Structures are given as structure tokens and as C-alpha cells.
Amino acid sequence: MNRWIAKRLPWYLSVLAVLGMFFMLASCGREAPVYQPGNILVTSTPPGATIYLDGVETDLVTPATLEGLVPDNYVISVELEGFQVDPVAQTAVVSPLRTTELAAFNLSATTLAVTSSPVGATIFLDGEDTGQVTPATLVGVPEGNVEITLALPGYLVSPTAFTASVIAGQANQVPEDTFVLRATHTVLFEGFSNVSCLGCGDLAINMDALMHRPGYELDKALYIKYSTFWPAVNDPHYQYNQSENSARITYYQNDLAAGIPMLNLEGVKITGSSSANTPTTDEAADFFDAAWPTQPGFLIDLDADFSGSNIPVTVTLTALDDVTLADKVLHVVLVQTLIEYDEAPGSEGETEFHYVFRDAADAVDALTDLTAGNTQTITTSLVRDLSWEEDRMLAIAFVQDDSDKSIIQAGSTGLTETARAALFTSENPNRSQTTSGGE
């Protein structure tokens, strides 16, 4: 080989290698660089908002991470019905293999809290059923004036409607005392027992439990316990008022022939699986629930002054519909809600007695038929022993049909002023009143 060529061969080979690489690259073209995806963490206060990516709804709600995003700039927004969002949107810069965490979206709700007494009334917003009952907080209420109405079967509601001024993005509230409800039917239980009869203590416990059960307020359920002269004639509650206890015993003598304890519901004897075939609390509640939906068509309100031994009582009957009452009898009685003894007065160990009958009004005027919106007012009196605590006195009035002994409606002094019938009928311009009195 020529010495010149041999000397320069390595150089030629190097040049050829470089040229070959150049032509190879030129013939294949240049590849774009590859970037790894990134993520975006989206949160909100409160959580639960739907997440949007560049205006397109995702299937995620806050808090959540949007994963596998090509590095770029993205617009993130969130929505939650009934809430305003701050900020409206945020721009997220996604970098390879990194998670971009956005500031939490602040959600402020436009809400409206609605309560009632009692609770459980269906809430209507501008005439539309919200599907919620009191107490409840409505979310997504429109800004401005909205009309709130309530409905609960078996109840009157006052006011019939309330206009609330709603401020967007705030927690609005209908004032707590705005809505008052009044049951249209008050059911009366009557018990007969003695301090020394087997099972009488159980009946007392069962009925006291019922009277303190939520949903059985004094505008819905009342109880009177009369005392008998057997098996122990020395029952102190019978001895205090023998004549009027005996009168009630005689009135129900056919039912009492089977013995005591006995419980009547609106003049009809009811039985159950408790002692001496009397109802348990739950059984009494079931009887009540069956009777309560009946609509008597009128309400009974009472006013009484318990400060002295002579108790003046005013009974007002308010007609919601046209009612026939001239052939019915009004009874007005005094009940002591709790009597306590240091030692049991009878053989059954009872030291607490509830809703004990004490006195009946001696003179009560006759009832009259009423047309819807009208009232009849009757005045009478009861007698109280001054040793009885004033705050344990309860006056009860009830209307009874002597033809079948059914009790149609009852009422008591246990209602608050805000639940009186006049509150629910004051919108009737034809309302009139008749007044009578008795001694």
C-alpha cells in the first residue's frame, strides 16, 4: 500500500464516519422531545363541588386530583348548587411529573333557615314543595323576596304566609317565632284507678310516659285520672271529692263493671297487654294515632286564674266549620298534674300521681250551634285547695255527646298564648261572638 495513503487512512475513516452520521440524521429527520404528564389538586370550602376543566364538566368533586394532564395552562372552575364561588375560576400551570395545588375555592351558600313550633311541617317556597320539613335550612334560595308557607296535616298554621328577604351568598333565617301551629283536634284520655289496685300504678306510669312523649303536646293529648272507692275506700284522691268522682264512675259504670284500672279514649274503653288488660304506652299511642285525625270542626281555649281558692274560668269555643253543639254537654274540670307523697298512700307503693281529677264546675251553660268563624264564650268557676301548688293546676274543658258518651273535642289552659284559636281565625272578617256565664 502506498505509504501516503496508509499514513492518512485513520483520518479518512474518521471523516467518512462523521459524514455517514450526518447523512443518516438528515435522512431520518429530527424527533420532538417527550414530556411526562402532570396533575392538578382542586379543593373547596366546603367540599363537594363539581370540577370543570377548561369549561368541561369532569366526573370529580372537590377535593380531587386531575391526573395525567399534558403540561400546559388550564382553566379550573367549580360549581355547587346554591353556592356562590370565589374565585370564579383559576388558571393552573401544569409541569411534567408535578402536582399543581390550587388555592381552595371558597363556596358561600345562599341559605334560608325555617323553623316552626311544633316541628315537622312541610316547607313551601313560592308555592313549590321543597321536600323538606321544619326545622330545615334551604340551600340555593333565590335572591330577593320569597314567600314561605308551611303545611302539616291536622294543624292550623299562623301566619298563612311569610315573605323573607334573601341576601345572596348569606345564611338567611326566618325568625324562630314566626310560624306557630295548632292541632285541630285534642284527644282526651280518662283513667280510673285507686291507690291500692293491682295494675293501677302501671297505668299511671304508661300514661305519664305518653303525655311526655314528643308529638303528644297538650294541644293534641290530655289526660284525667279519676279515683274510685274500691278496693280501698280510703284513697285520698277519692276522699277529697267523693261526689264528683262517683258521678263519673256512675257515668261509665257499664265499662267499669269489669274492674280497674280502666282507660277510656274519647269516651270509649280501650284495652291492651299491660297490667289488668290496660294499654302499654305504645298501645295507647296507637289508639291515639287512630283517633287524632278526626276533625271536630271547632277549637276550645281556656283562661283561668289559679292564684286563689276560687278559680274563675273562661271557656271559648271557636268554630272552624259549621258545627252542631246544642245537643252536646260541656264539662270543665280541674286537674293536679303531679301529687307527691313521702310515703305511699296505698298498697301498691305509688308515691307520685299524675293528672289527678280535683274538681268539676258546678254550673256550665248550655252550648249553642256555631257557624264557621263564630265563637261562644262561657264563664264558670272551679275550687282549689290552697295547699296545691299553683303551677301544677290545669283546667280542662271537653265536649261530650251523652247519647253515646263520645268526647268530640277538648282543650286546656296548658296552651301558650301564641297557640290560641284567635290567632288562626283573626283573618276571618265575619267572625262574631256570643257570651254566656255561669256560677
C-alpha positions as CSV (number, residue, x, y, z in Angstrom):
1,M,0.0,0.0,0.0
2,N,1.2,3.5,-0.7
3,R,2.9,5.0,2.3
4,W,1.0,8.3,1.9
5,I,-2.4,6.5,1.8
6,A,-1.5,4.4,4.8
7,K,-0.4,7.3,6.8
8,R,-3.7,9.2,6.2
9,L,-6.2,6.3,6.4
10,P,-7.3,6.9,10.0
11,W,-8.1,10.5,9.1
12,Y,-10.2,9.4,6.1
13,L,-12.1,6.9,8.1
14,S,-12.9,9.5,10.7
15,V,-14.3,11.9,8.1
16,L,-16.3,9.1,6.5
17,A,-17.9,8.2,9.9
18,V,-18.8,11.8,10.5
19,L,-20.3,12.1,7.0
20,G,-22.2,8.9,7.4
21,M,-23.7,10.0,10.7
22,F,-24.7,13.3,9.1
23,F,-26.4,11.7,6.2
24,M,-28.2,9.2,8.4
25,L,-29.6,12.0,10.6
26,A,-30.5,14.0,7.5
27,S,-32.4,11.1,6.0
28,C,-34.4,10.1,9.3
29,G,-35.5,13.6,10.4
30,R,-35.4,15.1,14.0
31,E,-37.7,13.7,16.8
32,A,-39.6,16.1,19.2
33,P,-38.7,15.9,22.9
34,V,-41.0,13.8,25.1
35,Y,-42.6,15.4,28.3
36,Q,-44.2,13.5,31.2
37,P,-47.8,14.4,32.3
38,G,-48.6,16.4,35.5
39,N,-51.6,16.8,37.9
40,I,-53.8,19.5,39.4
41,L,-55.2,19.3,43.0
42,V,-58.5,21.1,43.4
43,T,-60.2,21.8,46.8
44,S,-63.1,23.8,48.0
45,T,-64.6,25.0,51.3
46,P,-67.0,23.4,51.9
47,P,-66.2,20.3,49.8
48,G,-68.5,18.5,47.3
49,A,-68.3,21.0,44.3
50,T,-68.2,19.7,40.8
51,I,-64.9,20.4,39.0
52,Y,-64.7,21.8,35.5
53,L,-61.6,21.6,33.3
54,D,-61.4,24.3,30.6
55,G,-65.2,24.7,30.9
56,V,-65.9,20.9,30.5
57,E,-67.5,19.1,33.4
58,T,-65.5,16.3,34.9
59,D,-66.8,13.4,36.9
60,L,-65.0,14.6,40.0
61,V,-66.0,16.7,43.0
62,T,-63.7,18.5,45.4
63,P,-61.4,17.6,46.9
64,A,-59.9,15.7,43.9
65,T,-56.8,15.4,41.7
66,L,-57.0,15.8,37.9
67,E,-54.3,13.4,36.8
68,G,-52.4,12.7,33.5
69,L,-52.6,16.2,32.1
70,V,-50.2,17.3,29.3
71,P,-48.1,20.1,30.6
72,D,-49.9,23.3,29.6
73,N,-52.1,26.1,31.1
74,Y,-55.6,25.0,32.2
75,V,-58.7,27.0,33.5
76,I,-60.3,25.3,36.5
77,S,-63.7,26.2,37.9
78,V,-66.1,24.5,40.3
79,E,-69.9,24.6,40.9
80,L,-72.2,23.6,43.8
81,E,-75.9,24.2,43.6
82,G,-77.0,27.1,45.8
83,F,-73.5,28.4,46.4
84,Q,-71.5,31.3,45.1
85,V,-67.9,30.6,44.2
86,D,-64.8,32.8,44.9
87,P,-62.8,33.0,42.7
88,V,-65.0,32.2,39.7
89,A,-62.1,30.4,38.0
90,Q,-58.3,29.8,38.5
91,T,-55.5,29.1,35.9
92,A,-53.3,26.1,36.7
93,V,-49.9,25.7,35.1
94,V,-49.1,22.0,34.7
95,S,-45.4,20.9,34.8
96,P,-44.1,17.4,34.0
97,L,-44.3,14.9,36.8
98,R,-45.5,17.6,39.3
99,T,-48.9,18.3,41.0
100,T,-50.1,21.8,40.9
101,E,-52.1,22.7,44.0
102,L,-54.6,25.5,43.6
103,A,-55.9,27.7,46.3
104,A,-59.1,26.4,47.8
105,F,-62.3,27.7,46.1
106,N,-64.4,29.5,48.7
107,L,-68.1,28.5,48.5
108,S,-70.7,30.7,50.1
109,A,-74.3,29.5,50.2
110,T,-77.5,31.4,49.8
111,T,-79.5,29.6,52.5
112,L,-82.7,30.2,54.4
113,A,-83.4,28.5,57.8
114,V,-87.1,27.8,58.6
115,T,-88.4,26.6,61.9
116,S,-91.8,26.0,63.4
117,S,-93.5,25.1,66.7
118,P,-94.2,22.2,66.7
119,V,-91.7,20.9,64.1
120,G,-92.4,18.6,61.1
121,A,-94.2,21.0,58.8
122,T,-93.7,20.8,55.1
123,I,-91.9,23.9,53.7
124,F,-93.2,25.6,50.5
125,L,-91.1,28.2,48.7
126,D,-93.1,30.5,46.4
127,G,-95.8,27.8,46.4
128,E,-93.5,24.9,45.5
129,D,-92.9,22.0,47.8
130,T,-89.2,22.0,48.9
131,G,-89.4,18.4,50.0
132,Q,-88.1,19.4,53.4
133,V,-89.8,19.8,56.8
134,T,-89.1,22.1,59.7
135,P,-86.6,22.7,61.1
136,A,-84.6,22.9,57.9
137,T,-82.1,25.0,56.0
138,L,-83.0,25.6,52.4
139,V,-79.9,25.9,50.1
140,G,-80.0,27.7,46.8
141,V,-82.8,30.1,47.6
142,P,-83.1,32.8,45.0
143,E,-82.1,36.3,46.0
144,G,-84.8,38.8,46.8
145,N,-88.2,38.4,48.4
146,V,-89.5,34.8,48.6
147,E,-92.8,33.6,50.1
148,I,-92.6,30.8,52.8
149,T,-95.7,28.8,53.7
150,L,-96.0,25.7,55.9
151,A,-98.4,22.8,55.9
152,L,-98.9,19.9,58.4
153,P,-101.9,17.6,58.3
154,G,-104.2,18.1,61.3
155,Y,-102.8,21.6,62.1
156,L,-103.6,25.2,61.6
157,V,-100.7,27.5,60.7
158,S,-100.2,31.1,61.5
159,P,-99.3,33.2,59.6
160,T,-100.6,31.7,56.4
161,A,-97.5,33.0,54.6
162,F,-94.3,34.9,55.4
163,T,-92.2,36.9,53.0
164,A,-88.5,36.6,53.6
165,S,-85.9,39.0,52.1
166,V,-83.0,36.8,50.9
167,I,-79.5,38.2,50.5
168,A,-77.3,36.2,48.1
169,G,-74.4,34.3,49.5
170,Q,-75.5,34.7,53.1
171,A,-77.1,32.5,55.7
172,N,-80.6,33.9,55.9
173,Q,-83.2,32.9,58.6
174,V,-86.9,33.2,59.1
175,P,-87.3,34.5,62.7
176,E,-87.7,31.5,65.0
177,D,-91.1,32.5,66.4
178,T,-92.6,33.4,63.1
179,F,-94.6,30.2,62.5
180,V,-97.0,28.7,65.1
181,L,-99.0,25.6,64.6
182,R,-102.1,24.4,66.5
183,A,-103.7,21.0,66.3
184,T,-107.3,21.0,65.2
185,H,-108.2,18.0,67.4
186,T,-107.3,17.5,71.1
187,V,-107.8,13.9,72.2
188,L,-108.9,13.2,75.8
189,F,-107.9,10.1,77.8
190,E,-109.8,9.3,81.0
191,G,-108.3,6.8,83.5
192,F,-110.0,5.2,86.6
193,S,-107.8,3.8,89.4
194,N,-107.2,3.5,93.1
195,V,-104.1,3.8,95.2
196,S,-104.4,0.1,96.2
197,C,-105.4,-1.7,93.0
198,L,-103.2,-4.1,91.1
199,G,-102.1,-2.6,87.8
200,C,-103.1,0.9,88.6
201,G,-99.5,2.0,89.1
202,D,-98.6,0.6,85.7
203,L,-101.4,2.6,84.0
204,A,-100.2,5.7,85.7
205,I,-96.6,5.2,84.5
206,N,-97.7,4.4,81.0
207,M,-99.9,7.4,80.7
208,D,-97.4,9.8,82.2
209,A,-94.8,8.5,79.6
210,L,-97.3,9.1,76.8
211,M,-98.0,12.6,78.0
212,H,-94.3,13.4,77.9
213,R,-93.6,11.8,74.6
214,P,-92.7,14.2,71.8
215,G,-95.6,14.7,69.4
216,Y,-98.2,14.4,72.1
217,E,-98.3,18.0,73.2
218,L,-101.2,19.5,75.2
219,D,-102.9,20.7,72.1
220,K,-103.1,17.1,70.9
221,A,-103.5,14.9,74.0
222,L,-104.9,15.4,77.5
223,Y,-105.4,13.0,80.5
224,I,-107.7,13.0,83.5
225,K,-107.3,10.4,86.3
226,Y,-110.5,9.8,88.3
227,S,-110.3,7.9,91.7
228,T,-112.5,5.0,92.7
229,F,-113.7,3.9,96.2
230,W,-112.5,0.3,95.7
231,P,-110.5,-1.7,96.6
232,A,-109.6,0.9,99.2
233,V,-112.2,3.4,100.2
234,N,-109.6,5.5,101.9
235,D,-108.0,6.6,98.6
236,P,-107.1,10.2,99.5
237,H,-108.0,11.4,96.0
238,Y,-111.4,9.8,96.1
239,Q,-112.0,11.1,99.6
240,Y,-111.2,14.6,98.7
241,N,-114.1,14.7,96.1
242,Q,-116.3,11.7,96.6
243,S,-119.4,13.1,94.9
244,E,-117.8,14.1,91.6
245,N,-115.5,11.1,91.3
246,S,-118.6,8.9,91.9
247,A,-120.6,10.8,89.3
248,R,-118.0,10.0,86.7
249,I,-117.8,6.3,87.9
250,T,-121.6,6.1,87.5
251,Y,-121.4,7.6,84.0
252,Y,-119.1,4.8,82.9
253,Q,-120.5,2.1,85.2
254,N,-121.0,-0.5,82.4
255,D,-117.4,-0.3,81.4
256,L,-116.1,-0.2,85.0
257,A,-118.1,-3.4,85.8
258,A,-115.0,-5.4,84.6
259,G,-112.9,-3.6,87.2
260,I,-110.0,-1.2,87.4
261,P,-107.6,0.1,86.2
262,M,-109.6,1.3,83.2
263,L,-108.6,3.6,80.4
264,N,-111.0,5.4,78.1
265,L,-110.2,7.3,74.9
266,E,-112.7,9.9,74.0
267,G,-115.4,8.1,76.0
268,V,-114.6,4.6,74.7
269,K,-112.9,1.9,76.8
270,I,-109.6,0.7,75.3
271,T,-107.6,-2.3,76.4
272,G,-104.1,-3.7,75.8
273,S,-101.4,-6.0,77.0
274,S,-100.3,-4.1,80.2
275,S,-101.5,-4.9,83.7
276,A,-105.2,-5.7,84.1
277,N,-105.5,-5.5,80.3
278,T,-104.8,-1.8,80.1
279,P,-102.7,-0.4,77.2
280,T,-99.0,0.0,77.3
281,T,-97.6,3.4,76.3
282,D,-97.1,2.3,72.7
283,E,-100.6,0.8,72.5
284,A,-102.1,3.9,73.9
285,A,-100.2,5.9,71.3
286,D,-101.5,3.6,68.6
287,F,-105.1,4.3,69.8
288,F,-104.4,8.0,69.9
289,D,-102.9,8.0,66.3
290,A,-106.1,6.3,65.0
291,A,-108.4,8.8,66.8
292,W,-106.5,12.1,66.3
293,P,-107.1,12.7,62.6
294,T,-110.8,13.2,63.2
295,Q,-111.8,16.8,62.6
296,P,-114.2,18.2,65.3
297,G,-114.6,21.4,63.4
298,F,-114.1,23.7,66.4
299,L,-111.4,24.6,69.0
300,I,-111.5,25.0,72.8
301,D,-109.5,27.6,74.6
302,L,-109.4,28.2,78.4
303,D,-108.4,31.1,80.6
304,A,-108.1,30.6,84.4
305,D,-106.7,32.4,87.4
306,F,-105.2,29.8,89.8
307,S,-104.0,32.3,92.4
308,G,-106.9,31.9,94.8
309,S,-109.1,29.1,96.1
310,N,-111.9,30.2,93.7
311,I,-110.7,29.8,90.2
312,P,-112.6,31.8,87.5
313,V,-112.6,30.1,84.2
314,T,-113.4,31.3,80.7
315,V,-114.0,28.8,78.0
316,T,-114.1,29.9,74.4
317,L,-115.3,27.6,71.6
318,T,-114.2,28.7,68.1
319,A,-115.9,27.2,65.1
320,L,-113.7,26.3,62.1
321,D,-116.7,24.9,60.3
322,D,-120.4,24.9,60.9
323,V,-120.9,22.7,64.0
324,T,-123.9,21.3,65.9
325,L,-123.2,21.7,69.6
326,A,-126.6,22.4,71.1
327,D,-127.2,18.8,71.9
328,K,-123.7,18.3,73.4
329,V,-122.5,18.9,77.0
330,L,-119.5,21.0,78.1
331,H,-117.5,19.7,81.1
332,V,-115.0,21.9,82.9
333,V,-112.6,20.2,85.4
334,L,-109.6,20.9,87.5
335,V,-106.6,18.6,87.3
336,Q,-103.5,18.5,89.5
337,T,-100.7,17.5,87.2
338,L,-98.5,16.0,90.0
339,I,-99.1,14.9,93.5
340,E,-96.2,13.6,95.6
341,Y,-96.1,11.7,98.9
342,D,-93.3,10.9,101.2
343,E,-94.9,7.5,101.9
344,A,-97.2,5.6,99.6
345,P,-100.9,6.2,100.5
346,G,-101.9,2.7,99.2
347,S,-100.7,-0.9,98.9
348,E,-99.0,-0.6,95.5
349,G,-96.1,1.6,96.6
350,E,-97.1,4.6,94.4
351,T,-95.8,7.9,95.7
352,E,-96.4,10.0,92.6
353,F,-99.7,10.5,90.9
354,H,-100.3,12.4,87.7
355,Y,-103.2,14.4,86.2
356,V,-105.5,13.7,89.2
357,F,-109.1,15.0,89.0
358,R,-109.8,17.5,91.7
359,D,-113.0,19.4,90.9
360,A,-115.7,19.9,88.3
361,A,-117.5,23.1,87.6
362,D,-121.0,23.0,89.2
363,A,-122.7,25.2,86.6
364,V,-121.9,25.3,83.0
365,D,-124.2,26.9,80.5
366,A,-125.6,25.1,77.5
367,L,-123.8,25.0,74.2
368,T,-125.2,26.6,71.0
369,D,-124.7,25.6,67.4
370,L,-122.0,27.7,65.7
371,T,-121.2,28.7,62.2
372,A,-117.7,28.8,60.8
373,G,-115.7,31.7,62.2
374,N,-118.0,32.3,65.2
375,T,-117.3,31.8,68.9
376,Q,-119.2,31.0,72.1
377,T,-117.7,32.1,75.4
378,I,-118.8,30.5,78.7
379,T,-117.7,31.6,82.2
380,T,-117.7,29.3,85.2
381,S,-115.5,28.5,88.2
382,L,-113.5,25.8,89.9
383,V,-112.3,25.3,93.5
384,R,-108.7,24.8,94.5
385,D,-107.2,23.8,97.9
386,L,-104.6,26.4,98.6
387,S,-102.1,23.7,99.6
388,W,-101.9,22.6,95.9
389,E,-99.1,24.2,94.0
390,E,-100.4,26.9,91.6
391,D,-98.1,25.8,88.8
392,R,-99.4,22.2,89.0
393,M,-103.0,23.3,88.2
394,L,-104.5,22.6,84.8
395,A,-108.1,23.4,83.8
396,I,-109.5,21.1,81.1
397,A,-112.8,21.5,79.1
398,F,-114.3,18.9,76.9
399,V,-117.4,18.5,74.9
400,Q,-119.2,15.1,75.2
401,D,-122.2,13.6,73.4
402,D,-124.3,11.9,76.1
403,S,-126.1,9.8,73.5
404,D,-123.1,7.6,73.0
405,K,-120.6,9.1,75.6
406,S,-118.2,10.1,72.8
407,I,-115.9,13.0,73.5
408,I,-115.7,15.3,70.5
409,Q,-113.1,17.9,71.4
410,A,-111.0,19.1,74.4
411,G,-108.8,21.9,75.4
412,S,-106.9,23.2,78.4
413,T,-105.0,26.1,80.0
414,G,-101.8,24.3,79.0
415,L,-101.6,26.1,75.7
416,T,-99.4,29.1,75.2
417,E,-100.9,32.4,74.2
418,T,-99.5,32.0,70.7
419,A,-101.5,28.9,70.1
420,R,-104.9,30.3,70.9
421,A,-107.6,29.9,68.3
422,A,-108.0,33.7,67.7
423,L,-104.5,33.7,66.1
424,F,-105.6,31.3,63.4
425,T,-109.1,32.8,62.7
426,S,-108.4,36.5,63.0
427,E,-108.2,36.8,59.2
428,N,-111.9,35.9,59.0
429,P,-113.8,39.3,58.7
430,N,-117.2,37.6,59.6
431,R,-116.1,36.4,63.0
432,S,-118.6,37.1,65.7
433,Q,-119.0,36.1,69.4
434,T,-121.8,35.1,71.8
435,T,-121.1,35.1,75.5
436,S,-122.8,33.4,78.5
437,G,-121.9,32.9,82.1
438,G,-122.5,30.5,85.0
439,E,-121.6,30.3,88.6
